[in-house]
Amino acid sequence: MTLENPILMAVIGGAHGIRGECRVRSFTEEPEAFSAYGPLFDAKGNRYTVKAARPQKNVLLVRFEEVGDRNHAERLNGTELFVDRAVLPETEDEEEFYLEDLVGLVASTATGETIGEVVAVHNFGAGDILEIAPPEGATVMIPFSEAAVPALDVEAGVLTVDPVAAGLAAGEDDEDLEDERRSVEAARVAPSQDRNEEE
C-alpha cells in the first residue's frame, strides 16, 4: 500500500528475544499511541499490525502480527513506520500541529531574508531537526527549538529562523573570539619578524 501523505510514527530498532519482538522508538507524545490509528506501513508499502506493546526504558517492545521470529525482526532494524495523514485527528488548538505539517513552510529571518523551504523533519535521537533547502546549494540542518525557530505560522506557510541560534551565522561572541584569536596570532608573528630584522 502506498500512502498519499505519510507521517512518521515510529522506527524499528533491534530484535528482542527469540519470538520476534522488536524494539521500537515511538515519536508520538504518548509512546504507546503510535499504533492507535490502525496498521502502519513502511516505505515499501509493507503492513505492520501491532499485537502488543510494552514499555522498556526509553523504547517499546512490540509484537507485530506479521513478524513471527527473531530473524525477521532483525531484518527490520532501522525500518520507519508511517500512517497516512488523513487518519490522524485534527489538532484541537490552533497552535498545535504535526511535525510533518512543517514540510513546505518557507523559512526566513526576522528581517525578511529568505533561507529556504523546509523539505524534511528528522530526529536522530537528540531532538527534532529541520532540513531546509535554500534557493541554491545544499540543504542545511537546524534544530527545531524555540531559540532557533522563535516564530511560525503553519496556516500562513512560514516560519522565522534566528540564524545565530540555528548555527547558520556567527554571533557577536563568536566574532569577539575570532578577533582575539587573530590578535594572538599577530602577536606571535611580530617578535619573529623583529628578530629577522635585527639579524
N, C-alpha and C positions, 0 to 999 in steps of 0.2 A: 504494500500500500504506500502511495506517495502522498505526503502531507502538503497541502497548499501553503500553509503558513506555520512551519514547525517552531515549537517553543521548547527549548531545552529544559528538561525537568530533573535529570539525574545522569550520572555516569557510572558505569560498572567498573569496579576495581578487580582485585584478585578473587580467586575462589576461596571458599571456606568449607572445610570438612570434605567428606567424600560423597555426599549425596546431591551435590550440585548447587549448594547455596552460594550466593555471590555477595561480596562486599559492595555496597552501593553508596555513593555520595549524592545526597539529595540537595537540590537547590531551592526547594520550597521553604517557606517560613517555618512551617511545622514539617520536619523531615519525612514523617510517615505519610504526609498528604501528597507526595509525588505520584501516587498511584490512584488518587481519588477521582480522576477524571476519565477512567476507562483504561483500556490497554495502551501500552506505549509502543513506539516504533523506533528502530534505528535508522541510520541514514540510507540503508539499502531497502527499507520498507519491511524488514522482518518484525513480527509482532512479539511482544512480551507481556504476559499476563501475570500479575503479582498474586501468588497464592498466600504468602505470609511474609511479614516483615517485622523485624525486632531490632531495637537499637543496641549498638555495642560501641562504646566510647563515642567517637565522632563520625561513625558510619552506621549504615543499616545492614543487617544480614537478611538477605531477601531470597525467597524461593520463587522462581518463575515456573509457570506451568510448562513452558517449552524447554526448560533446561533440566535434564534428567541425571547428569553425573558430573563429576569433578572435571573431567577432560573438556566437556562442553563449556563449563563455567570458566575454565582457564582461557579458552579461546576468545572469551568475551571481554577480556581485560581491556579497558580503555573505550569500550563501546558507549556512545552517547545515546540517551533515550529521550524521545520527543513525544509531544502530543500536538494536535492542531490547535491553533489559537482560538478557533471557533468553539471548542469545548470548554474553554475556561470562562468562569463567570466574569461579568463586567465589574470593574472596581467601584466600590460604593462612594469613595471620596474622590473629588476632582483632582486632588494632589497625589493620589495613588496611581500606580502604573506598573506594568510588567516590564522587566528589563529589555525584552525584545522590542518593546514599543519605542525604544531609543534609536533603533536602527532606522536610518533615513533622515534623522534630525541633522540640521546644519549647525555646526559648531563655529562660534565666533567669539572674539574678545569683547570686553565691555565697551571698547571704543569702536566696535563695529567691523574690525578686521576679520575676514573670513579665514578660518583654519581649514575647514573641510567638512566632509559628511561622515557621520557615524556609519560604519559598514558592518560592525560586529561588536558583541559584548562577550568578554571572556572572563573566566575565573579559574586561575591556576592554583588556587588554594590560599592566597593571601589577600583576597578582596577582588571586587569587580573591576575590570579593566575595559575601557572603551578603545576600540580601534577606529581611527579616523583617517579617511583618505583625503589628502589635500588636493587642490586643483591640479598640481603637478608633483611628481616624485612619489616616493614610497610612503606607505601608511605609517602612522605614528600611534603609539600606545600611551594612554594617560590613565591615571587612577580615577575611578568614579567615586570621588569623595566630595564632601561639602566644600573643602578648600579649593580643589581643582575645578569643580563644577559648581560655582556658587548659585547658579540660577538655571532653570529650564522650564520650558513650556511645551509639553508634548503636543497639545492641540495646535499650537502655532508652528510646530515643527522646528523649534530652535532650542539651543542650549548655550549658555555662556561659560567660557573657559578662562580661568586665570592662568596665563602662560607660565608664570613663575612657579606657582603651586603644582602645576601639571608637569613641570620639568621640561617645558618647551623653550624657556628663556631663562637667562641668568638674573638673579635678584641682586639688590644692592649689596648684600653681604658677600655674595659670590664675587661681585666686581671689586669690592674692597680687598678681598683675599687675593684676587688676581693682581691688583695693583701692588700689594705688599710683596707678592712673590717676585714680581718684576723688579721691585726696588732692591730686594735681597740679591737677586741675580746680578743686577748692575753693580752693587757694592762689591761683589766677589770678583767681577771682571776688572773694575777700576784699579785696584792695587797692582795686579799683574801687568797692566798697561803702564803704570808708573815705573815699575821695575824695568820693563823693557826700554823705557825712555832713558832711565838712568844709565843702563848698560850702553 
